[in-house]
Amino acid sequence: MQQRRKSVFASAPFAMKQAALGAGVAARKNGAPLSLAAAVFALFVFATFLYNEDIKSITDFQFTTGAIRAKAPDLHLLQEAEAAAHAAVNTLAKRGEEVIVRVLEAPAAAGALARQGAANTTAGAMANAANAAKANANAVDVVQEKERDVTLPTVTGGGGADEARRRADEEAAEKASSAKAAAATAALRTVVSVPETCDLYRGSWVYDEMNAPVYKEGGCEFLTEQVTCMRNGRRDDSYQKWRWQPTDCDLPRFDARLLLERLRNKRLMFVGDSLNRNQWESMVCLVQSVIPAGKKTLTKFVNGGSSNVFRAHEYNATVEFYWAPFLVESNSDNPKVHSVPDRVIQWHAIAKHARNWLGVDYLVFNTYIWWLNTLDITALSELRKDAHTSVHTLRQGKLLTPEQQADPKTYADCIHWCLPGLPDTWNQFLYARIASSPWPADAQAQQ
C-alpha cells in the first residue's frame, strides 16, 4: 500500500488553533474586546484548513479487497478545535452576526462528520461522510445565495431612491431656470427714461472710439454689398466712430434684448425706398447680434418680391422692409426695375400697398423725396457727409471699377450710407421712442 501523501498544510490546524486560543487568552487578560474582523478571519481560515485536511485524510485512503489501512485523526485535537469554534461562534452570535454564524457552522458540521468517518473504519461509512461533507458545503452556498437574494431588493431600492433624487434635482433645476428666465424678462420690462424737456435731435457729433460702433461690419451676415464700404475698399473707418450727443440729455444706449422684448409677438416694418431699406439693414444688424445662430432667419422678396423679413424665432418677432418708394402706387413699384426716366404716381391709390402692412405694430415711413424738406434727421445727418457710401458701393448690381472710383463726381453715391454708420443713430432714436413708452399693462393701470 502506498503511504498517504502529506498535505502542505498538515501542521496548519494546530498552529491556527494555538494562535486563536492565544489571541483569546490575551484579549481576556487585557479585558479588550476581540476584533470582529480578526476573529472572523482567523476562524474562517482555521475552519477551512481543518475542513480541507479532514476531507483529504478521508479521500486519501487506499482501498483493497481485505482490510483498510488508515490513519485516524487525533480526536482530542478535533474536540479542542470544535470547542474553540463554538466559543467564537457564541461570541459572534451575541453581537448579532447571524450571517457569519450560519456560514461558519457548515465547516464545523463537516468536521464532525469527518470524526465520524475516522471512528468507523469501513469504506461505506467514510464514503457517507464524504458525501455528507459535500452536501454541507453545498448548504453553505445555498445559505450565501439566499442572503444575496435578501440583499438584492435593498440594492434595487437604493437605485429607486437615486432615480427619485435625480428627478427631484432635475425638477429643482428646471424651476430655478424658469425663475431665472422670469426674473430676466421682468428686468427687461423696464421703461427707458427720456426727459420730456429733452430734445434728442439738438446736439452735436462726438468722436468716441470706446462706444462706437455698436456692431462690426464683419459681425453682421445680413449686410448687402451696397453698404459694406470697408469690404468694398474703403481704407478709413473713422466714420464708424462718431456718436450723436444731445445737448441737454443723453441718447439712450441701444439695448437689443430690451427692444426684442418690446417686439415679442409683434411686427416692426420699414416702408419706403432704398434709403429706408438702408435703415432696415441697420436695425437687423443691431438686434441680430444677441440672437443665437439657428434662431434667426432672413427671407427676401416675399409678397411678390416687395418684402424682406427678418425673424427672431424665440421672440416670434419680425423686422421687415416693404418696398413702396412713393407709398402710393407708381410705375416704380418694382423693387428690381424702378429706375425709369419719367415717374408716374397715383397719389390717391394707397390700398395696393397698405394691405401689406395691416396689423403691423410699428410702421416707419421714409423715402428720398422727404429728405428734400426740413424731416430733424435731415439736419443732423447733413453734418455727416463722410458717412456716405461714396464710391465704395454698387452700381447696377456691380462694384465700381477702379476707373469709376477715380471719378467720384460721376459715380459717387451720396444718398445711401455705409454700415455700421449713420443709420444706426436713426435707429437709436427709434429705439428711444419705443423703449420709453409705457408697457401695455402699465398703460392700463394709469387709465
TORLUMMAR-247067 format. One record per residue (C-alpha): chain; x negated, y, z. Coordinates in nm, 4 decimals, padded with zeros to 6 digits. Each point is the difference from the previous one (the first is absolute). Example, Ala and Ser with C-alpha at 12.3 -4.5 7.8 and 13.67 -1.06 7.14 Angstrom:
+------+----------+----------+----------+
| lovo |       xx |       yy |       zz |
+------+----------+----------+----------+
|    A | -01.2300 | -00.4500 |  00.7800 |
|    A | -00.1370 |  00.3440 | -00.0660 |
+------+----------+----------+----------+
% end
This chain:
+------+----------+----------+----------+
| lovo |       xx |       yy |       zz |
+------+----------+----------+----------+
|    A |  00.0000 |  00.0000 |  00.0000 |
|    A | -00.1236 |  00.3485 | -00.0778 |
|    A | -00.0582 |  00.2348 |  00.2850 |
|    A |  00.2559 |  00.2869 |  00.0255 |
|    A | -00.1254 |  00.3259 | -00.1515 |
|    A | -00.0536 |  00.2713 |  00.2546 |
|    A |  00.1707 |  00.3325 | -00.0535 |
|    A | -00.2142 |  00.3122 | -00.0030 |
|    A |  00.2396 |  00.1305 |  00.2643 |
|    A | -00.0397 | -00.3090 |  00.2260 |
|    A | -00.1054 |  00.2088 |  00.2985 |
|    A |  00.2316 |  00.2931 | -00.0702 |
|    A |  00.3008 | -00.1007 |  00.2197 |
|    A | -00.2117 | -00.0281 |  00.3136 |
|    A | -00.1817 |  00.3277 | -00.0706 |
|    A |  00.3239 |  00.1802 | -00.0757 |
|    A |  00.1603 | -00.1412 |  00.3126 |
|    A | -00.2899 |  00.1187 |  00.2138 |
|    A |  00.0148 |  00.3458 | -00.1591 |
|    A |  00.3754 |  00.0278 |  00.0509 |
|    A | -00.0194 | -00.1252 |  00.3636 |
|    A | -00.2956 |  00.2278 |  00.0717 |
|    A |  00.1842 |  00.3025 | -00.1409 |
|    A |  00.3079 | -00.0885 |  00.2049 |
|    A | -00.1998 | -00.0367 |  00.3235 |
|    A | -00.1809 |  00.3290 | -00.0605 |
|    A |  00.3278 |  00.1756 | -00.0691 |
|    A |  00.1560 | -00.1394 |  00.3205 |
|    A | -00.3003 |  00.1022 |  00.2089 |
|    A | -00.0015 |  00.3526 | -00.1345 |
|    A |  00.3751 |  00.0309 |  00.0156 |
|    A |  00.0035 |  00.1263 | -00.3622 |
|    A |  00.2713 | -00.1152 | -00.2413 |
|    A | -00.1129 | -00.2352 | -00.2738 |
|    A | -00.0176 |  00.1710 | -00.3355 |
|    A |  00.2960 | -00.1230 | -00.1999 |
|    A | -00.1830 |  00.0056 | -00.3321 |
|    A | -00.3068 | -00.1794 |  00.1433 |
|    A |  00.2125 | -00.2643 |  00.1749 |
|    A |  00.2072 | -00.0735 | -00.3102 |
|    A | -00.3050 | -00.0210 | -00.2198 |
|    A | -00.1959 | -00.2260 |  00.2376 |
|    A |  00.2993 | -00.2254 |  00.0587 |
|    A |  00.0767 | -00.0250 | -00.3708 |
|    A | -00.3586 | -00.0883 | -00.0949 |
|    A | -00.0253 | -00.2455 |  00.2876 |
|    A |  00.3257 | -00.1744 | -00.0903 |
|    A | -00.0962 | -00.0112 | -00.3662 |
|    A | -00.3360 | -00.1599 |  00.0679 |
|    A |  00.1625 | -00.2438 |  00.2400 |
|    A |  00.2732 | -00.0881 | -00.2477 |
|    A | -00.2474 | -00.0480 | -00.2857 |
|    A | -00.2331 | -00.2167 |  00.2135 |
|    A |  00.2768 | -00.2272 |  00.1309 |
|    A |  00.1579 | -00.0572 | -00.3390 |
|    A | -00.3431 | -00.0525 | -00.1566 |
|    A | -00.0786 | -00.2571 |  00.2676 |
|    A |  00.3200 | -00.1859 | -00.0858 |
|    A | -00.0423 |  00.0038 | -00.3766 |
|    A | -00.3698 | -00.0909 |  00.0151 |
|    A |  00.0730 | -00.3473 |  00.1427 |
|    A | -00.1034 | -00.2888 | -00.2293 |
|    A |  00.2548 | -00.2793 | -00.0318 |
|    A | -00.0653 | -00.3786 | -00.0437 |
|    A |  00.2204 | -00.3104 |  00.0057 |
|    A | -00.1168 | -00.0653 |  00.3521 |
|    A | -00.0527 |  00.2363 |  00.2896 |
|    A | -00.0265 |  00.3797 | -00.0262 |
|    A | -00.3046 |  00.1753 |  00.1315 |
|    A |  00.0612 |  00.3531 |  00.1158 |
|    A | -00.1361 |  00.2544 |  00.2347 |
|    A |  00.2744 |  00.1123 |  00.2329 |
|    A |  00.0096 |  00.3718 |  00.0799 |
|    A | -00.0934 |  00.1158 |  00.3472 |
|    A |  00.3376 |  00.0091 |  00.1779 |
|    A | -00.1346 |  00.2103 |  00.2812 |
|    A | -00.1183 |  00.2633 | -00.2488 |
|    A |  00.3363 |  00.0015 | -00.1762 |
|    A |  00.1896 |  00.0409 |  00.3259 |
|    A | -00.2099 |  00.2971 |  00.1020 |
|    A |  00.0463 |  00.1597 | -00.3446 |
|    A |  00.3739 | -00.0523 |  00.0160 |
|    A |  00.0173 |  00.1532 |  00.3480 |
|    A | -00.1980 |  00.3050 | -00.1169 |
|    A |  00.2206 |  00.0349 | -00.3062 |
|    A |  00.3191 | -00.0164 |  00.2053 |
|    A | -00.1347 |  00.2559 |  00.2479 |
|    A | -00.0812 |  00.2456 | -00.2783 |
|    A |  00.3354 | -00.0628 | -00.1659 |
|    A |  00.1851 |  00.0674 |  00.3262 |
|    A | -00.1926 |  00.3249 |  00.0454 |
|    A |  00.0883 |  00.1136 | -00.3522 |
|    A |  00.3620 | -00.1051 |  00.0433 |
|    A |  00.0319 |  00.2252 |  00.3048 |
|    A | -00.1114 |  00.2880 | -00.2216 |
|    A |  00.2758 | -00.0723 | -00.2505 |
|    A | -00.2257 | -00.1437 | -00.2716 |
|    A |  00.2535 | -00.2621 | -00.1134 |
|    A | -00.1170 | -00.0208 | -00.3594 |
|    A | -00.3549 | -00.0807 |  00.1031 |
|    A |  00.1225 | -00.2644 |  00.2434 |
|    A |  00.1934 | -00.1868 | -00.2674 |
|    A | -00.2897 |  00.0089 | -00.2436 |
|    A | -00.2538 | -00.1255 |  00.2525 |
|    A |  00.2171 | -00.2766 |  00.1461 |
|    A | -00.0204 | -00.2026 | -00.3220 |
|    A | -00.3750 | -00.0708 |  00.0194 |
|    A |  00.0479 | -00.0936 |  00.3672 |
|    A |  00.2662 | -00.2504 | -00.1040 |
|    A | -00.2378 | -00.1334 | -00.2626 |
|    A | -00.2627 | -00.0453 |  00.2718 |
|    A |  00.2466 | -00.1969 |  00.2131 |
|    A |  00.0793 | -00.2283 | -00.2908 |
|    A | -00.3712 | -00.0474 | -00.0595 |
|    A | -00.0418 | -00.1156 |  00.3602 |
|    A |  00.2838 | -00.2454 | -00.0519 |
|    A | -00.1803 | -00.1306 | -00.3104 |
|    A | -00.3209 | -00.0429 |  00.2004 |
|    A |  00.1800 | -00.2039 |  00.2704 |
|    A |  00.1699 | -00.2294 | -00.2526 |
|    A | -00.2749 | -00.1501 | -00.2065 |
|    A |  00.2230 | -00.1590 | -00.2570 |
|    A | -00.0076 |  00.1220 | -00.3588 |
|    A |  00.3768 |  00.0636 | -00.0072 |
|    A | -00.0106 |  00.2215 |  00.3116 |
|    A | -00.2836 |  00.2079 | -00.1383 |
|    A |  00.1788 |  00.0412 | -00.3339 |
|    A |  00.3127 |  00.1140 |  00.1835 |
|    A | -00.2098 |  00.2486 |  00.1951 |
|    A | -00.1484 |  00.1397 | -00.3196 |
|    A |  00.3454 |  00.0361 | -00.1594 |
|    A |  00.1341 |  00.1642 |  00.3136 |
|    A | -00.2894 |  00.2450 |  00.0040 |
|    A |  00.0658 |  00.0862 | -00.3635 |
|    A |  00.3704 |  00.0519 |  00.0772 |
|    A | -00.0863 |  00.2287 |  00.2888 |
|    A | -00.2395 |  00.1941 | -00.2184 |
|    A |  00.2833 |  00.0438 | -00.2497 |
|    A |  00.2181 |  00.1140 |  00.2882 |
|    A | -00.2451 |  00.2820 |  00.0636 |
|    A |  00.0417 |  00.1161 | -00.3604 |
|    A |  00.3782 | -00.0160 |  00.0357 |
|    A | -00.0088 |  00.2084 |  00.3161 |
|    A | -00.2236 |  00.2565 | -00.1663 |
|    A |  00.2189 |  00.0084 | -00.3104 |
|    A |  00.3095 |  00.0571 |  00.2131 |
|    A | -00.1736 |  00.2821 |  00.1768 |
|    A | -00.0883 |  00.1559 | -00.3336 |
|    A |  00.3633 | -00.0333 | -00.1038 |
|    A |  00.1031 |  00.1848 |  00.3120 |
|    A | -00.2349 |  00.2878 | -00.0723 |
|    A |  00.1019 |  00.0451 | -00.3632 |
|    A |  00.3244 |  00.1885 |  00.0754 |
|    A | -00.2040 |  00.2374 |  00.2141 |
|    A | -00.2302 |  00.0767 | -00.2928 |
|    A |  00.2992 |  00.0510 | -00.2291 |
|    A |  00.1635 |  00.2217 |  00.2574 |
|    A | -00.3138 |  00.2102 |  00.0164 |
|    A |  00.0078 |  00.0373 | -00.3770 |
|    A |  00.3609 |  00.1131 |  00.0229 |
|    A | -00.0954 |  00.2534 |  00.2621 |
|    A | -00.2828 |  00.1258 | -00.2195 |
|    A |  00.2365 |  00.0305 | -00.2950 |
|    A |  00.2521 |  00.1910 |  00.2111 |
|    A | -00.2766 |  00.2267 |  00.1263 |
|    A | -00.1214 |  00.0588 | -00.3555 |
|    A |  00.3492 |  00.0914 | -00.1160 |
|    A |  00.0442 |  00.2313 |  00.2950 |
|    A | -00.3300 |  00.1701 | -00.0848 |
|    A |  00.1052 |  00.0388 | -00.3626 |
|    A |  00.3345 |  00.1505 |  00.1012 |
|    A | -00.1727 |  00.2368 |  00.2394 |
|    A | -00.2473 |  00.1044 | -00.2724 |
|    A |  00.2854 |  00.0536 | -00.2462 |
|    A |  00.1895 |  00.2141 |  00.2496 |
|    A | -00.3122 |  00.2005 |  00.0731 |
|    A | -00.0582 |  00.0511 | -00.3727 |
|    A |  00.3613 |  00.1100 | -00.0496 |
|    A | -00.0252 |  00.2375 |  00.2923 |
|    A | -00.3241 |  00.1425 | -00.1398 |
|    A |  00.1571 |  00.0462 | -00.3425 |
|    A |  00.3040 |  00.1667 |  00.1562 |
|    A | -00.2258 |  00.2311 |  00.1992 |
|    A | -00.1984 |  00.0864 | -00.3128 |
|    A |  00.3232 |  00.0711 | -00.1892 |
|    A |  00.1254 |  00.2147 |  00.2863 |
|    A | -00.3276 |  00.1923 | -00.0030 |
|    A |  00.0480 |  00.0689 | -00.3713 |
|    A |  00.3541 |  00.1266 |  00.0545 |
|    A | -00.1356 |  00.3400 |  00.0886 |
|    A |  00.0719 |  00.3421 | -00.1394 |
|    A | -00.2941 |  00.1965 | -00.1347 |
|    A | -00.0103 |  00.3453 |  00.1494 |
|    A | -00.0020 |  00.2893 | -00.2460 |
|    A |  00.0900 |  00.3365 |  00.1564 |
|    A |  00.2900 |  00.1723 | -00.1709 |
|    A | -00.1942 |  00.3252 |  00.0023 |
|    A | -00.2879 | -00.1568 | -00.1956 |
|    A | -00.0258 |  00.0560 | -00.3733 |
|    A | -00.1933 | -00.3050 | -00.1183 |
|    A | -00.0508 |  00.1550 | -00.3433 |
|    A | -00.1870 |  00.3090 |  00.1217 |
|    A | -00.3628 | -00.0732 |  00.0701 |
|    A | -00.3334 | -00.0799 | -00.1638 |
|    A | -00.2119 | -00.2877 | -00.1267 |
|    A | -00.2660 | -00.1307 |  00.2414 |
|    A | -00.2919 | -00.2158 | -00.1075 |
|    A |  00.0130 | -00.3092 |  00.2253 |
|    A | -00.2346 | -00.2926 | -00.0615 |
|    A |  00.1175 | -00.1807 |  00.3155 |
|    A |  00.3747 | -00.0269 | -00.0646 |
|    A |  00.0364 |  00.0223 | -00.3768 |
|    A |  00.0884 | -00.1850 | -00.2095 |
|    A |  00.2635 | -00.2168 |  00.1676 |
|    A | -00.0836 | -00.2968 | -00.2289 |
|    A | -00.2700 | -00.0936 | -00.2511 |
|    A |  00.0381 | -00.0220 | -00.3759 |
|    A | -00.1338 | -00.3560 | -00.0042 |
|    A |  00.2227 | -00.0985 |  00.2933 |
|    A |  00.3272 |  00.0373 | -00.1915 |
|    A |  00.0592 | -00.2602 | -00.2675 |
|    A |  00.3116 |  00.1792 | -00.1273 |
|    A | -00.1695 |  00.3096 | -00.1403 |
|    A |  00.0083 |  00.0393 | -00.3787 |
|    A | -00.2918 |  00.1036 | -00.2183 |
|    A |  00.1639 |  00.3350 | -00.0609 |
|    A | -00.0863 |  00.1196 |  00.3532 |
|    A | -00.3131 | -00.1950 |  00.1004 |
|    A | -00.2421 |  00.2806 | -00.0767 |
|    A | -00.3053 | -00.1498 |  00.1714 |
|    A |  00.0429 | -00.3273 | -00.1866 |
|    A |  00.0374 |  00.2012 | -00.3207 |
|    A | -00.3407 |  00.1625 |  00.0396 |
|    A |  00.0406 |  00.2959 |  00.2352 |
|    A | -00.3174 |  00.0433 |  00.2033 |
|    A |  00.1118 |  00.2314 |  00.2789 |
|    A |  00.2553 | -00.1139 |  00.2595 |
|    A |  00.0248 |  00.3223 |  00.2037 |
|    A |  00.3555 |  00.0542 | -00.1310 |
|    A |  00.1076 | -00.2877 |  00.2268 |
|    A | -00.1188 |  00.1691 |  00.3218 |
|    A |  00.2147 |  00.3110 |  00.0235 |
|    A |  00.2783 |  00.0045 |  00.2576 |
|    A |  00.2905 |  00.2429 |  00.0188 |
|    A |  00.0140 |  00.1904 |  00.3298 |
|    A |  00.3154 |  00.2012 |  00.0782 |
|    A | -00.0602 |  00.3333 |  00.1705 |
|    A |  00.2222 | -00.0366 |  00.3070 |
|    A |  00.0044 | -00.3785 |  00.0601 |
|    A | -00.1381 | -00.3298 | -00.1257 |
|    A |  00.1230 | -00.2117 | -00.2876 |
|    A |  00.0841 | -00.3397 |  00.1553 |
|    A | -00.2537 | -00.2692 | -00.0768 |
|    A |  00.1487 | -00.2599 | -00.2323 |
|    A |  00.0961 | -00.3220 |  00.1852 |
|    A |  00.0867 | -00.2736 | -00.2503 |
|    A |  00.1537 | -00.2355 |  00.2575 |
|    A |  00.2256 |  00.2685 |  00.1401 |
|    A |  00.1206 |  00.0956 | -00.3485 |
|    A |  00.0616 | -00.3645 | -00.0910 |
|    A |  00.2025 | -00.0380 |  00.3194 |
|    A |  00.2041 |  00.3004 | -00.1130 |
|    A |  00.0425 | -00.1674 | -00.3384 |
|    A |  00.1044 | -00.3380 |  00.1414 |
|    A |  00.2933 | -00.1315 | -00.2091 |
|    A | -00.0080 |  00.3240 | -00.2016 |
|    A | -00.0992 |  00.1343 | -00.3428 |
|    A | -00.2266 |  00.2951 | -00.0740 |
|    A |  00.0145 |  00.1098 | -00.3630 |
|    A | -00.1977 |  00.2546 | -00.1992 |
|    A |  00.1932 |  00.1245 | -00.3056 |
|    A | -00.1634 |  00.2036 | -00.2751 |
|    A | -00.2821 | -00.0059 | -00.2516 |
|    A | -00.3654 | -00.1038 |  00.0112 |
|    A | -00.0756 |  00.2667 |  00.2607 |
|    A |  00.2423 | -00.1623 |  00.2424 |
|    A | -00.1410 | -00.3383 | -00.0980 |
|    A | -00.3338 |  00.1435 |  00.1153 |
|    A |  00.1503 |  00.0676 |  00.3433 |
|    A |  00.1646 | -00.3441 |  00.0063 |
|    A | -00.3362 | -00.1698 | -00.0560 |
|    A | -00.1401 |  00.2029 |  00.2875 |
|    A |  00.2800 | -00.1112 |  00.2337 |
|    A | -00.0463 | -00.3654 | -00.0949 |
|    A | -00.3692 |  00.0219 |  00.0827 |
|    A |  00.0731 |  00.1750 |  00.3295 |
|    A |  00.2356 | -00.2713 |  00.1291 |
|    A | -00.1427 | -00.3155 | -00.1582 |
|    A | -00.3231 | -00.0010 |  00.2030 |
|    A |  00.1759 | -00.1223 |  00.3163 |
|    A |  00.1942 | -00.2776 | -00.1753 |
|    A | -00.1705 | -00.3435 | -00.0130 |
|    A | -00.0747 | -00.1572 | -00.3355 |
|    A |  00.2840 | -00.2159 | -00.1256 |
|    A |  00.2622 |  00.2149 |  00.1731 |
|    A |  00.0071 |  00.2801 | -00.2565 |
|    A |  00.0815 |  00.0021 | -00.3708 |
|    A |  00.0178 |  00.2525 | -00.2814 |
|    A |  00.2371 | -00.0556 | -00.2900 |
|    A | -00.0185 |  00.2325 | -00.2997 |
|    A |  00.2456 |  00.0897 | -00.2727 |
|    A |  00.3223 | -00.1232 |  00.1592 |
|    A |  00.3421 |  00.1527 | -00.0768 |
|    A | -00.0698 | -00.0065 | -00.3703 |
|    A | -00.3600 |  00.1119 |  00.0451 |
|    A |  00.0735 |  00.3192 |  00.1924 |
|    A | -00.0850 | -00.1159 |  00.3547 |
|    A | -00.3028 | -00.1148 |  00.1961 |
|    A |  00.0725 | -00.1590 |  00.3379 |
|    A | -00.2442 | -00.0576 |  00.2849 |
|    A |  00.1438 | -00.2296 |  00.2673 |
|    A | -00.1142 | -00.0459 |  00.3602 |
|    A |  00.1526 | -00.3403 |  00.0735 |
|    A | -00.0230 | -00.0041 |  00.3790 |
|    A |  00.1834 |  00.3321 |  00.0180 |
|    A |  00.2406 | -00.0726 | -00.2862 |
|    A | -00.0981 |  00.3460 | -00.1208 |
|    A | -00.0706 |  00.1335 | -00.3481 |
|    A | -00.1933 |  00.2975 | -00.1366 |
|    A |  00.1252 |  00.0545 | -00.3548 |
|    A | -00.0602 |  00.2203 | -00.2996 |
|    A |  00.2690 |  00.0711 | -00.2572 |
|    A | -00.0878 |  00.1664 | -00.3298 |
|    A |  00.2309 |  00.2933 | -00.0792 |
|    A | -00.2161 |  00.2927 | -00.1189 |
|    A |  00.2891 |  00.2492 | -00.0073 |
|    A |  00.2284 | -00.1803 |  00.2494 |
|    A |  00.2812 |  00.0236 | -00.2546 |
|    A |  00.0095 | -00.1883 | -00.3308 |
|    A | -00.2512 |  00.1005 | -00.2659 |
|    A | -00.1889 | -00.1315 | -00.2999 |
|    A | -00.3014 | -00.0524 |  00.2323 |
|    A |  00.1649 | -00.2666 |  00.2158 |
|    A | -00.2180 | -00.2778 | -00.1379 |
|    A | -00.2895 | -00.0316 |  00.2506 |
|    A | -00.2373 | -00.1254 | -00.2706 |
|    A |  00.1024 |  00.2220 | -00.2917 |
|    A |  00.0859 |  00.3451 |  00.1299 |
|    A | -00.2485 |  00.2357 | -00.1621 |
|    A |  00.2249 |  00.1503 | -00.2654 |
|    A | -00.0470 |  00.3387 | -00.1698 |
|    A |  00.3589 |  00.1165 |  00.0558 |
|    A |  00.1718 | -00.0906 |  00.3267 |
|    A |  00.3750 | -00.0281 |  00.0207 |
|    A |  00.1653 |  00.0145 |  00.3437 |
|    A |  00.3623 | -00.0838 |  00.0826 |
|    A |  00.0178 |  00.2190 |  00.3099 |
|    A |  00.3511 | -00.1133 |  00.0983 |
|    A | -00.0701 | -00.3755 | -00.0286 |
|    A | -00.1577 | -00.1399 |  00.3181 |
|    A |  00.2067 | -00.3170 |  00.0589 |
|    A | -00.2270 | -00.2185 | -00.2153 |
|    A | -00.2924 |  00.0497 |  00.2376 |
|    A |  00.1902 |  00.0679 |  00.3206 |
|    A |  00.1514 | -00.3468 |  00.0149 |
|    A | -00.3514 | -00.1366 |  00.0534 |
|    A | -00.0549 |  00.1942 |  00.3199 |
|    A |  00.3406 | -00.0516 |  00.1591 |
|    A | -00.0448 | -00.1325 |  00.3526 |
|    A | -00.3626 |  00.1157 |  00.0268 |
|    A | -00.0829 |  00.1314 |  00.3480 |
|    A | -00.2702 |  00.2540 | -00.0932 |
|    A | -00.0160 |  00.1739 | -00.3399 |
|    A | -00.2915 |  00.2149 | -00.1137 |
|    A |  00.0511 |  00.1996 | -00.3222 |
|    A | -00.2960 |  00.1539 | -00.1778 |
|    A | -00.0674 |  00.0879 | -00.3616 |
|    A | -00.2528 |  00.2109 | -00.1851 |
|    A |  00.2424 |  00.2804 | -00.0868 |
|    A |  00.0605 |  00.0681 |  00.3686 |
|    A | -00.3651 |  00.0937 |  00.0374 |
|    A |  00.0614 |  00.3028 | -00.2208 |
|    A |  00.1892 |  00.1570 |  00.2875 |
|    A | -00.1312 |  00.1288 |  00.3287 |
|    A |  00.1344 | -00.4527 |  00.1676 |
|    A | -00.3028 |  00.0788 |  00.4172 |
|    A | -00.1829 | -00.3035 | -00.1424 |
|    A | -00.0941 |  00.1994 | -00.3058 |
|    A | -00.1700 |  00.2754 |  00.1983 |
|    A | -00.2241 | -00.2219 |  00.2083 |
|    A | -00.0738 | -00.2324 | -00.2925 |
|    A | -00.1128 |  00.2829 | -00.2256 |
|    A | -00.2960 |  00.0493 |  00.2343 |
|    A | -00.1290 | -00.3480 | -00.0857 |
|    A | -00.0832 | -00.0019 | -00.3688 |
|    A | -00.2978 | -00.2159 |  00.0876 |
|    A |  00.2347 | -00.2893 |  00.0787 |
|    A |  00.1412 | -00.0400 | -00.3528 |
|    A | -00.0902 | -00.3058 | -00.2060 |
|    A | -00.1557 |  00.2304 | -00.2614 |
|    A | -00.1974 | -00.2118 | -00.2510 |
|    A | -00.0175 | -00.3066 |  00.2275 |
|    A |  00.3287 | -00.1489 | -00.1146 |
|    A |  00.1886 | -00.1664 | -00.2845 |
|    A |  00.1342 |  00.1351 | -00.3251 |
|    A |  00.2506 | -00.2053 | -00.1906 |
|    A | -00.0769 | -00.2908 |  00.2309 |
|    A | -00.3773 |  00.0102 | -00.0556 |
|    A | -00.2862 |  00.1502 |  00.1994 |
|    A | -00.1470 |  00.3133 | -00.1528 |
|    A | -00.3109 | -00.0573 | -00.2072 |
|    A | -00.3257 |  00.1780 |  00.0895 |
|    A |  00.0631 |  00.2397 | -00.2880 |
|    A |  00.3492 |  00.0818 |  00.1301 |
|    A | -00.1298 |  00.0460 |  00.3535 |
|    A | -00.2500 |  00.2509 | -00.1366 |
|    A |  00.2926 |  00.2115 | -00.1255 |
|    A |  00.2048 |  00.0726 |  00.3171 |
|    A |  00.1739 |  00.2985 | -00.1612 |
|    A |  00.1770 | -00.2411 | -00.2306 |
|    A |  00.0232 | -00.3210 |  00.1986 |
|    A |  00.0010 |  00.0905 |  00.3711 |
|    A |  00.3150 | -00.1018 |  00.1886 |
|    A |  00.0924 |  00.2820 |  00.2391 |
|    A |  00.3450 | -00.1344 |  00.0862 |
|    A | -00.0682 | -00.3323 |  00.1743 |
|    A | -00.2156 | -00.0522 |  00.3098 |
|    A | -00.2720 | -00.2405 |  00.1049 |
|    A |  00.0804 | -00.2509 |  00.2742 |
|    A | -00.0808 |  00.0066 |  00.2798 |
|    A |  00.0593 |  00.3726 | -00.0169 |
|    A |  00.2536 |  00.2766 |  00.0063 |
|    A |  00.3212 | -00.2086 | -00.0384 |
|    A | -00.0888 | -00.1668 |  00.3327 |
|    A |  00.0589 |  00.3397 |  00.1633 |
|    A |  00.3402 |  00.0271 | -00.1677 |
|    A |  00.0884 | -00.3339 |  00.1562 |
|    A | -00.1193 |  00.1213 |  00.3377 |
|    A |  00.2605 |  00.2757 | -00.0239 |
|    A |  00.2602 | -00.2595 | -00.0929 |
|    A | -00.1116 | -00.2219 |  00.2892 |
|    A |  00.0299 |  00.2920 |  00.2435 |
|    A |  00.3535 |  00.0655 | -00.1222 |
|    A |  00.1123 | -00.3638 |  00.0375 |
|    A | -00.1854 | -00.0813 |  00.3225 |
|    A |  00.1136 |  00.3160 |  00.1812 |
|    A |  00.3703 | -00.0654 | -00.0603 |
|    A |  00.2002 | -00.1770 |  00.2750 |
|    A |  00.0513 | -00.3719 | -00.0151 |
|    A |  00.3607 | -00.0981 | -00.0768 |
|    A |  00.0638 | -00.1156 |  00.3580 |
|    A | -00.1398 |  00.3274 |  00.1358 |
|    A |  00.2166 |  00.1982 | -00.2401 |
|    A |  00.3132 | -00.1808 |  00.1197 |
|    A | -00.0924 |  00.0631 |  00.3626 |
|    A | -00.0216 |  00.3753 | -00.0675 |
|    A |  00.3468 |  00.0180 | -00.1573 |
+------+----------+----------+----------+
% end
